[in-house]
Amino acid sequence: MVPSSDRRQHLDRQVLRELRPGPTGQRPSTSSLSSALNAAPSTSASAQPVEPARSPRRQPSSSPDPMPFDDDQAPDFPPDPPAALDGRPQPQSQSDDVPWLRLFMLLILWLSCARGLSKGSAGIILSFLSDVLLPGHNVTVPRHIDTVRGQIGHETFMTKYAICPNDACQACWIATLAPQHCDHCATPIFRLDNITRPKRYFHYSSVIQFLKGCFRDPAFEQLINHWRRRPRGTLSDVYDGSAWTADGFTNNRLHLYLSIGVDWFLPHSFSNTASYTIGVVSVRIENLPHSMRNRPEFMLVAAILPGPRQTAEVGLNAALEPLISELKKLDEGVDIQTPAFPLARSLRARVLMALGDTPARAKLGGFPSHTQHGQWCGHCHADTSSWVQSLMRQEAPALRNPDSHRSAAFIVKASPAVRDETLRTSAATWTAFYDLPYWRSVTDVPVDAMHALHLGACKRFWHATLIEGHLLPTQRPIVTEVIASAYYPRNVTSIQPTFGTTSGGSPTSDTWSTFTRFLLPLVLASHWSQAIVNDDTREFWMTHKYFRDAGLPPGTATQVFRKDVHVKQLVLMAADLGLMTHIVQSRQLTADRVTQLERLVHRHISATATNIDPRWMVSNHHALTHLPEHIRRFGPPRQFWFYSMERLNGFLKRSIHNEHHHGELEFSMMANHEMFRTVRRHIRDLGDTAEEKIFKKLLMNEKSQLDPFEAGFEDQPLPQSDRAALEGKGIPALLEPRIVNAVTLMVNDTRSARDPVAVPEFRWNSRRVPEQDEPDQMMIVSMATAFPSISLRSTSVSPPRSRINEASGGSHIIVSTNTGDRPARLLAAFEHTHSNTQSGELVTRAYAEVELFRTIQWPVNHVLAAVAPPLGYFLYSILEPETGVFPLANVVDTYVSATAKYIVDDDDAMFAARLHP
């Protein structure tokens, strides 16, 4: 019997053994694909030599050599050796009869790295290629994917570190220099059955070598300097924040800003295993365009720390030492060569910010835990017992001095015994980042909006305040009905009708964001429709430690806290959360918009404290008060929130591994990620033949992965322009007379006084004499080019001709009309060309045929009437829609829709919430 955790690896090995030809298991010699792949010889192949014996020295060297793979990471059998006739490798070549072989090998590697193709499956495909498709050609194909990996020029620069298995110690050493027992706690470091293998270990991937590899791309230097040509004004990227140009570091074209992220996640997607959490340390290049910096191939996985639990503060600092050591070298300058400049130049890099959730931020910044009483905030002197009252009095706590915090951290480093006292008095403890001379945790560790708002304030308002506080009943049929009636554009996460119930599972942060922005105020206004008219109250009651009186002796039961709350106030609190979430999601922010966010945060906290109790506020609420200042420093929240790190975690989870813990699983993930970067680089370096262009377009220009190397250097990662544009392949179409008339009217409305009058084709008089009474005319023909969809901001909109669109609201658009913005449905999108007889020019314009809905006024004095415009909320009727044609530029947005029958007492009434109000 094979354990279930190893079954897949066992089956892969069995398949590979069956593929070995010949009775002795010896495979025929295989021609190398180095010429086929046009790859330079590798300086460090994926199959590395056996690990040398450990040195008796116990002090780690300052420049460790890259470590070889572990024994159990080697291929199941040796990779295909090149044919040898006289003891030397045989020269190898590829037949010109198989020009697609190189692309096929890259495809196999890409499927392995990006889509989880196992070694056994890859071996079957390679054997089929060799034995069935290519037996008559002058080329021999490898039968093992490790051979292909080793021949494409893949380099790895990973160093193995042993970790003390004592969770209270977690000291680190280079594996070959580690002692038999920990110098600090005397815990055995190595396994009893293998004295060369640590019980727990991790690999560190060099950030210096990663950056040098990036500069091998000829366009990389131009890409990291693209921001210099961007217009400045609004806050749209990290380059617009005050931190980017504060010290003049970016004045040099070879100076980079990096971000360091730390996050722990569960590597297993199934629940029948013991809890095991691993921690990813990632590096991101902030100089790159936004479309590139968050993609896996342009991020470095510097280390993956083994479980089974989150790494402690002391362990994280020890594990970060290799990274910090290289960052200090990068601050001083490292020589690099680029294709355009073969002579050495100095590359410098600094850490701009450290990213993580609340516990990770505390460890990275040397801050207290968010559960600490007293002055726990690392950014200001707020106190847990009085910060809410101070905010309600509009008294902001004093900000911490970055230099004082740094000095306090060095005191802890020199005298660890004073750690607890320094945390209480200065909110500071030692962090490895303070070894960087320029680092200031107070200003360089921004608040993560994903955890503070989406998974923080939004989730707490629904679950803790409304449900656990008994403001909403257990059974909520109206809420379920409204959620079930919602239709969503394609790029918006749909909300399940079971949302908020015990059977609805645990919603993601993106789901909380969608629900809060578009549906939360609506479902509350629908559920309490009659209570809002009557201005009723609901009782909030709960037994919680937050409401325990300070004078009660230990062991005394906590009394039930009760408070009557007006339902109108709860709806307004939900509306404030919705508007806060809208602002945080924005791609561009003005100074006034950031100030508005600041007011909304203070108003929501004050309203919650007034209507519930000041003791009901938690650390996430306070963290939101610092979000505006971090936006001014680093740009919009999407530039420093943790969604990008979460996506990287998802990529790592798809890696094929043997599920062995304490270092093996983590190494497999890192090796797969490194190989993925290499494969993507080879795909970008393909030539201009027809096959290579098709292949590159297939793998590089996926909908979610538009390749910036092919898209130019403007930071437009996806169709995210505010203007609508035609999308897809156009086909000839014949316009109906009513549409031709509408186009004619729009042409006449926009023509200049010198232009001729536009006339529909069916009214054109070909025998008229222009010199006589009739003025000159230009004919509007019935022929046009129809397109399947339009791109608008970050989504595609298409007519409702498929079940997908009907179910998802994929045809929802907001159209700008003479009477204001109105909800509508897209019926058709087309391009029309007419000839201006006066100038002799051909004029091409884009139009949209739409179905406009009639807007409905909000009920008199309704609680949402005043906040609806800033939230982008509409009420409309689906009865008797109007059909019309508008310029495509008049399509300004998309929207989420749901029933509004409980608000206006009309079954045909609908609610629309704009995506970008």
DONUSE-419991 format. One record per residue (C-alpha): residue number from 1; y, x negated, z negated. Coordinates in steps of 0.1 Angstrom, whole numbers. Example, Ala and Ser with C-alpha at 12.3 -4.5 7.8 and 13.67 -1.06 7.14 Angstrom:
2
1 -45 -123 -78
2 -11 -137 -71
***
This chain:
917
1 0 0 0
2 35 -12 8
3 64 -2 -15
4 86 24 1
5 116 1 -2
6 99 -25 20
7 81 -2 44
8 106 -5 72
9 106 -43 71
10 68 -44 69
11 65 -22 100
12 89 -44 118
13 69 -75 110
14 36 -57 121
15 51 -48 154
16 64 -83 160
17 30 -98 153
18 14 -74 178
19 39 -85 204
20 27 -122 202
21 8 -129 234
22 -24 -148 235
23 -54 -150 211
24 -39 -178 191
25 -6 -160 184
26 13 -187 204
27 40 -173 226
28 49 -189 259
29 79 -211 261
30 111 -192 266
31 141 -201 288
32 173 -204 267
33 200 -178 273
34 228 -203 265
35 236 -206 302
36 231 -169 307
37 255 -161 279
38 279 -188 289
39 281 -198 253
40 291 -232 239
41 265 -250 218
42 265 -238 183
43 273 -261 155
44 255 -240 130
45 227 -218 142
46 216 -186 125
47 182 -202 117
48 191 -231 94
49 171 -259 78
50 153 -257 46
51 175 -258 15
52 177 -293 1
53 166 -302 -34
54 192 -295 -61
55 214 -324 -71
56 213 -335 -107
57 251 -333 -108
58 264 -302 -126
59 300 -303 -115
60 308 -283 -84
61 323 -303 -55
62 357 -294 -42
63 344 -290 -6
64 309 -276 -6
65 288 -277 25
66 276 -245 41
67 243 -234 26
68 212 -226 46
69 195 -192 45
70 169 -184 19
71 133 -187 27
72 127 -149 29
73 157 -145 53
74 140 -166 80
75 125 -148 110
76 90 -134 106
77 78 -162 130
78 98 -191 145
79 122 -182 172
80 112 -189 207
81 112 -227 213
82 125 -241 246
83 98 -254 269
84 91 -291 263
85 72 -312 288
86 79 -347 276
87 90 -341 241
88 126 -332 251
89 140 -297 256
90 135 -285 291
91 167 -278 311
92 171 -240 314
93 188 -218 340
94 192 -182 349
95 183 -167 382
96 211 -152 402
97 188 -123 409
98 194 -109 374
99 232 -109 369
100 230 -81 343
101 207 -100 319
102 236 -115 300
103 252 -81 294
104 218 -67 284
105 214 -93 257
106 249 -86 244
107 240 -49 243
108 209 -57 222
109 230 -77 197
110 257 -50 196
111 232 -23 189
112 217 -45 161
113 250 -52 144
114 269 -19 150
115 242 7 152
116 214 -6 130
117 188 -15 156
118 159 -31 137
119 143 -64 146
120 110 -46 154
121 127 -22 178
122 147 -50 194
123 115 -70 198
124 98 -41 217
125 128 -38 241
126 129 -76 247
127 91 -77 253
128 94 -48 277
129 121 -66 295
130 101 -98 298
131 67 -84 307
132 76 -53 328
133 111 -57 343
134 114 -94 349
135 79 -109 356
136 88 -118 392
137 121 -135 384
138 128 -171 377
139 138 -164 341
140 120 -160 308
141 135 -137 282
142 133 -143 244
143 110 -119 225
144 128 -122 192
145 164 -111 185
146 169 -142 163
147 165 -164 193
148 192 -144 211
149 215 -147 181
150 211 -184 179
151 219 -190 216
152 253 -172 218
153 272 -198 199
154 273 -179 166
155 286 -200 137
156 283 -192 101
157 302 -208 72
158 287 -194 41
159 281 -212 8
160 256 -200 -17
161 267 -197 -54
162 244 -191 -83
163 256 -166 -110
164 247 -165 -146
165 226 -134 -151
166 242 -127 -185
167 266 -99 -178
168 289 -111 -206
169 291 -146 -190
170 287 -144 -152
171 297 -181 -147
172 293 -194 -111
173 281 -227 -96
174 273 -239 -61
175 236 -232 -59
176 226 -268 -53
177 247 -280 -83
178 238 -253 -108
179 222 -263 -141
180 188 -249 -152
181 205 -231 -180
182 241 -218 -183
183 265 -243 -198
184 282 -214 -217
185 255 -191 -229
186 222 -211 -223
187 208 -182 -201
188 182 -194 -175
189 198 -195 -141
190 167 -199 -119
191 135 -179 -115
192 104 -190 -134
193 83 -187 -102
194 108 -206 -80
195 130 -231 -97
196 151 -235 -66
197 161 -199 -63
198 187 -184 -87
199 180 -151 -104
200 213 -138 -91
201 235 -152 -64
202 261 -145 -38
203 274 -161 -6
204 310 -170 0
205 323 -170 36
206 352 -194 44
207 385 -178 50
208 398 -210 66
209 370 -210 92
210 375 -173 97
211 412 -179 106
212 404 -208 128
213 379 -187 147
214 405 -160 152
215 428 -185 169
216 402 -193 195
217 412 -161 212
218 441 -171 236
219 460 -138 228
220 457 -140 191
221 489 -160 184
222 509 -135 205
223 493 -106 187
224 501 -119 152
225 537 -122 163
226 540 -88 181
227 560 -74 151
228 590 -96 160
229 597 -73 190
230 595 -41 170
231 626 -21 163
232 635 -18 127
233 649 12 109
234 623 36 95
235 593 26 74
236 564 27 98
237 544 -4 90
238 541 -32 64
239 566 -53 84
240 593 -28 75
241 589 -33 37
242 611 -55 17
243 583 -79 8
244 577 -89 44
245 609 -109 48
246 618 -114 11
247 613 -152 10
248 615 -161 47
249 578 -171 49
250 572 -152 81
251 600 -170 100
252 573 -194 113
253 550 -181 140
254 520 -197 124
255 525 -182 89
256 502 -154 80
257 502 -128 53
258 468 -117 40
259 456 -88 18
260 427 -91 -5
261 406 -60 -13
262 379 -55 -39
263 357 -24 -41
264 324 -15 -56
265 300 9 -39
266 264 21 -38
267 246 4 -8
268 218 30 -8
269 223 64 8
270 193 80 -9
271 190 90 -45
272 155 81 -54
273 164 45 -65
274 178 30 -96
275 216 28 -98
276 228 -4 -81
277 264 -12 -73
278 277 -41 -53
279 313 -54 -49
280 329 -64 -16
281 357 -89 -15
282 375 -85 19
283 404 -103 36
284 427 -86 60
285 454 -102 83
286 486 -82 79
287 504 -98 109
288 480 -81 133
289 489 -47 148
290 479 -17 127
291 453 -8 154
292 435 -41 148
293 439 -51 112
294 416 -24 97
295 387 -29 122
296 356 -46 109
297 356 -74 135
298 391 -85 124
299 384 -84 87
300 366 -110 67
301 339 -102 41
302 345 -131 19
303 318 -122 -6
304 296 -94 -17
305 290 -96 -54
306 255 -85 -66
307 248 -56 -89
308 234 -38 -107
309 267 -30 -123
310 303 -37 -115
311 313 -73 -120
312 331 -78 -152
313 366 -93 -154
314 354 -128 -162
315 327 -127 -135
316 352 -115 -109
317 376 -143 -117
318 347 -169 -114
319 335 -154 -81
320 371 -155 -67
321 375 -192 -74
322 362 -204 -40
323 385 -180 -22
324 415 -190 -44
325 407 -227 -37
326 410 -221 0
327 441 -199 -3
328 458 -228 -21
329 450 -251 8
330 463 -224 32
331 495 -222 13
332 500 -260 18
333 490 -259 54
334 457 -264 74
335 456 -280 108
336 444 -259 137
337 440 -261 175
338 445 -232 198
339 437 -229 236
340 474 -231 244
341 481 -260 220
342 452 -284 218
343 472 -307 195
344 469 -299 158
345 495 -276 143
346 499 -265 107
347 487 -229 98
348 499 -215 65
349 488 -182 49
350 497 -164 17
351 484 -133 -1
352 509 -104 3
353 491 -79 -19
354 458 -71 -36
355 442 -38 -31
356 416 -18 -51
357 410 14 -70
358 423 17 -106
359 396 -5 -123
360 397 -31 -95
361 435 -32 -96
362 434 -39 -133
363 410 -68 -128
364 429 -83 -98
365 463 -80 -114
366 454 -90 -149
367 464 -55 -162
368 450 -35 -191
369 424 -8 -185
370 440 26 -177
371 422 39 -208
372 441 16 -232
373 465 33 -256
374 500 20 -260
375 518 2 -232
376 490 1 -206
377 510 0 -173
378 512 -33 -155
379 544 -23 -137
380 566 -10 -165
381 569 -6 -203
382 557 31 -204
383 539 41 -235
384 510 66 -235
385 526 87 -263
386 561 91 -249
387 563 84 -211
388 560 121 -201
389 588 131 -225
390 610 102 -212
391 604 113 -176
392 614 149 -184
393 646 135 -199
394 651 115 -167
395 648 83 -186
396 628 57 -166
397 609 30 -186
398 621 -5 -180
399 602 -24 -153
400 582 -55 -163
401 594 -89 -155
402 570 -105 -130
403 576 -141 -143
404 571 -130 -180
405 538 -113 -170
406 527 -145 -153
407 536 -166 -183
408 516 -143 -206
409 486 -146 -184
410 486 -184 -186
411 488 -181 -224
412 455 -161 -223
413 440 -187 -200
414 449 -214 -225
415 438 -194 -256
416 413 -167 -247
417 413 -155 -283
418 447 -139 -279
419 436 -118 -249
420 435 -84 -267
421 469 -90 -284
422 485 -101 -251
423 472 -70 -233
424 488 -48 -260
425 521 -65 -261
426 526 -78 -225
427 499 -58 -205
428 487 -92 -192
429 455 -111 -191
430 442 -139 -170
431 434 -134 -133
432 423 -160 -108
433 452 -149 -85
434 477 -166 -109
435 463 -199 -97
436 484 -192 -66
437 519 -205 -73
438 536 -177 -55
439 516 -148 -70
440 532 -121 -91
441 509 -93 -101
442 537 -69 -112
443 550 -67 -77
444 520 -76 -55
445 494 -51 -67
446 505 -17 -53
447 493 17 -64
448 465 31 -42
449 476 66 -30
450 440 75 -22
451 429 72 -58
452 461 81 -75
453 469 112 -54
454 440 125 -34
455 412 117 -59
456 437 118 -88
457 464 144 -91
458 451 167 -64
459 415 168 -77
460 427 171 -113
461 449 201 -106
462 421 220 -89
463 391 210 -111
464 406 203 -145
465 436 225 -146
466 426 256 -126
467 388 257 -130
468 380 240 -163
469 412 254 -177
470 399 289 -169
471 429 298 -148
472 406 307 -119
473 374 328 -125
474 340 315 -119
475 335 338 -89
476 364 335 -64
477 355 357 -33
478 390 357 -19
479 393 320 -22
480 359 316 -4
481 369 340 23
482 402 323 31
483 386 289 33
484 358 303 55
485 384 318 79
486 401 285 85
487 402 268 119
488 410 231 123
489 422 207 150
490 396 181 160
491 411 153 139
492 412 172 107
493 383 173 82
494 370 209 79
495 366 224 44
496 333 240 36
497 334 276 21
498 316 263 -10
499 345 239 -17
500 353 237 -54
501 320 252 -65
502 290 235 -82
503 271 239 -49
504 299 223 -29
505 290 188 -38
506 316 161 -44
507 344 162 -18
508 357 130 -3
509 393 119 -7
510 400 129 29
511 387 164 21
512 410 166 -10
513 439 156 12
514 432 182 38
515 427 210 13
516 459 202 -6
517 481 199 24
518 470 230 43
519 451 254 21
520 457 250 -16
521 490 270 -19
522 476 296 5
523 443 303 -14
524 462 305 -47
525 488 329 -32
526 460 350 -17
527 439 350 -48
528 469 360 -70
529 486 382 -44
530 491 412 -67
531 497 390 -98
532 526 373 -79
533 542 407 -72
534 539 416 -109
535 549 382 -121
536 518 380 -143
537 504 352 -163
538 470 336 -168
539 457 319 -199
540 449 282 -198
541 424 274 -226
542 403 244 -233
543 387 223 -260
544 396 187 -252
545 403 155 -270
546 438 154 -254
547 448 184 -275
548 433 172 -308
549 460 171 -336
550 467 136 -348
551 464 146 -385
552 429 160 -384
553 404 139 -404
554 374 124 -385
555 345 148 -380
556 368 179 -378
557 361 201 -348
558 389 202 -322
559 406 236 -320
560 409 255 -287
561 442 249 -270
562 457 280 -254
563 487 285 -232
564 499 314 -210
565 510 302 -175
566 529 322 -149
567 509 323 -116
568 541 317 -96
569 545 284 -114
570 510 274 -105
571 515 282 -68
572 548 262 -68
573 530 232 -85
574 504 234 -57
575 531 235 -31
576 547 204 -46
577 513 186 -44
578 509 197 -8
579 543 183 2
580 537 151 -17
581 504 147 2
582 522 154 35
583 547 126 28
584 521 101 17
585 501 109 50
586 532 103 72
587 531 74 96
588 569 70 94
589 592 74 64
590 629 73 61
591 647 63 29
592 656 100 23
593 619 109 26
594 609 83 0
595 636 96 -23
596 622 131 -18
597 587 119 -28
598 602 104 -59
599 617 137 -69
600 586 157 -61
601 564 134 -83
602 588 138 -112
603 591 176 -107
604 553 180 -105
605 548 160 -137
606 576 179 -155
607 562 213 -143
608 527 204 -155
609 539 192 -189
610 561 223 -193
611 536 249 -183
612 505 232 -198
613 513 204 -222
614 526 168 -220
615 493 156 -233
616 476 169 -202
617 490 141 -180
618 468 111 -172
619 473 76 -159
620 471 87 -123
621 502 108 -127
622 521 79 -141
623 508 56 -112
624 524 81 -88
625 558 74 -103
626 555 38 -90
627 544 48 -55
628 580 51 -41
629 589 16 -51
630 558 2 -36
631 565 22 -3
632 599 5 -1
633 582 -29 -7
634 551 -25 16
635 558 3 40
636 541 38 42
637 511 43 18
638 486 41 47
639 495 4 50
640 481 -3 15
641 458 26 6
642 421 20 3
643 407 41 32
644 404 9 54
645 382 -7 27
646 361 24 24
647 355 23 62
648 344 -13 59
649 319 -3 32
650 305 23 55
651 300 -3 82
652 282 -26 57
653 259 3 46
654 246 7 81
655 233 -29 81
656 196 -34 83
657 183 -52 52
658 152 -55 30
659 167 -37 0
660 161 -66 -23
661 188 -68 -49
662 207 -96 -67
663 218 -115 -35
664 194 -108 -7
665 207 -74 3
666 242 -86 0
667 236 -117 22
668 220 -95 49
669 252 -73 50
670 274 -104 53
671 253 -120 80
672 253 -88 100
673 291 -85 97
674 296 -121 108
675 273 -116 138
676 292 -84 147
677 325 -104 149
678 308 -129 172
679 294 -103 195
680 327 -85 198
681 344 -118 207
682 319 -124 235
683 325 -89 248
684 362 -94 249
685 357 -127 268
686 338 -111 296
687 350 -116 332
688 364 -92 357
689 333 -82 377
690 326 -45 381
691 296 -46 358
692 315 -65 331
693 345 -41 332
694 322 -11 328
695 303 -28 300
696 335 -38 282
697 349 -3 286
698 317 12 272
699 316 -9 240
700 353 -18 234
701 372 13 244
702 354 39 224
703 376 68 212
704 379 54 177
705 380 17 188
706 406 12 215
707 407 -25 220
708 442 -39 215
709 434 -70 236
710 432 -46 266
711 459 -23 255
712 488 -48 255
713 507 -59 225
714 526 -27 216
715 514 -13 183
716 502 20 197
717 465 20 186
718 456 55 197
719 474 84 214
720 496 88 183
721 529 93 200
722 549 123 189
723 550 134 226
724 522 153 242
725 506 136 273
726 480 147 298
727 445 134 291
728 413 131 311
729 406 132 349
730 428 155 369
731 413 179 395
732 432 199 422
733 441 234 412
734 458 264 427
735 485 280 406
736 489 317 402
737 522 333 415
738 534 340 379
739 530 303 370
740 547 292 402
741 576 314 393
742 578 300 358
743 578 264 372
744 605 274 396
745 627 287 369
746 623 256 348
747 631 234 378
748 663 253 384
749 673 252 348
750 671 214 348
751 684 206 382
752 719 190 387
753 747 207 407
754 739 185 437
755 702 194 439
756 690 222 461
757 678 255 447
758 641 257 440
759 622 285 457
760 585 295 452
761 563 288 481
762 556 325 488
763 593 332 492
764 601 302 514
765 617 310 547
766 607 283 572
767 630 297 599
768 662 297 579
769 692 275 590
770 705 254 561
771 739 249 578
772 746 287 577
773 750 311 548
774 719 301 528
775 722 269 506
776 697 241 509
777 664 249 492
778 634 230 480
779 599 246 480
780 577 248 449
781 542 248 461
782 512 264 445
783 491 232 444
784 488 213 412
785 466 189 393
786 448 204 363
787 437 183 333
788 410 191 308
789 431 182 277
790 463 168 263
791 467 140 237
792 491 148 209
793 498 124 180
794 463 115 168
795 442 142 184
796 431 158 216
797 439 195 224
798 420 214 251
799 418 250 262
800 394 273 242
801 367 273 268
802 339 258 247
803 321 267 215
804 334 235 199
805 370 245 204
806 365 281 193
807 349 268 161
808 373 240 153
809 407 253 164
810 408 226 191
811 434 246 212
812 459 252 184
813 494 239 192
814 530 244 180
815 554 251 209
816 592 246 207
817 609 277 221
818 644 291 223
819 637 311 192
820 622 282 172
821 588 267 168
822 559 291 172
823 521 289 169
824 502 292 201
825 470 284 219
826 467 260 249
827 454 278 280
828 459 251 306
829 476 218 312
830 486 207 346
831 508 183 366
832 531 196 394
833 550 177 421
834 578 190 442
835 600 173 468
836 638 171 463
837 651 176 498
838 685 163 488
839 674 129 474
840 641 127 493
841 623 119 461
842 590 134 448
843 594 148 413
844 563 151 391
845 564 170 358
846 537 181 333
847 534 217 320
848 513 237 296
849 503 273 299
850 501 287 265
851 494 319 246
852 523 324 221
853 519 344 189
854 545 365 172
855 557 351 139
856 559 373 108
857 585 371 81
858 573 362 46
859 574 391 21
860 607 395 3
861 610 371 -26
862 575 357 -21
863 569 325 -40
864 560 305 -8
865 589 318 13
866 613 291 1
867 588 262 3
868 572 273 36
869 597 254 60
870 593 219 45
871 555 225 43
872 554 236 79
873 538 270 70
874 541 300 93
875 528 336 92
876 519 351 126
877 501 381 142
878 472 377 166
879 481 411 182
880 497 412 217
881 503 374 223
882 527 364 250
883 515 342 279
884 540 316 292
885 545 282 308
886 565 254 291
887 572 218 298
888 545 197 281
889 573 180 260
890 577 213 243
891 542 210 227
892 552 193 194
893 523 196 170
894 490 212 161
895 481 234 131
896 454 247 108
897 450 284 107
898 435 309 82
899 437 346 73
900 469 358 56
901 458 394 51
902 461 392 13
903 497 380 15
904 511 406 39
905 484 433 37
906 476 431 74
907 441 422 87
908 457 408 119
909 480 384 100
910 473 347 101
911 486 317 84
912 495 284 102
913 501 250 86
914 515 223 108
915 498 189 107
916 532 171 108
917 559 192 93
***
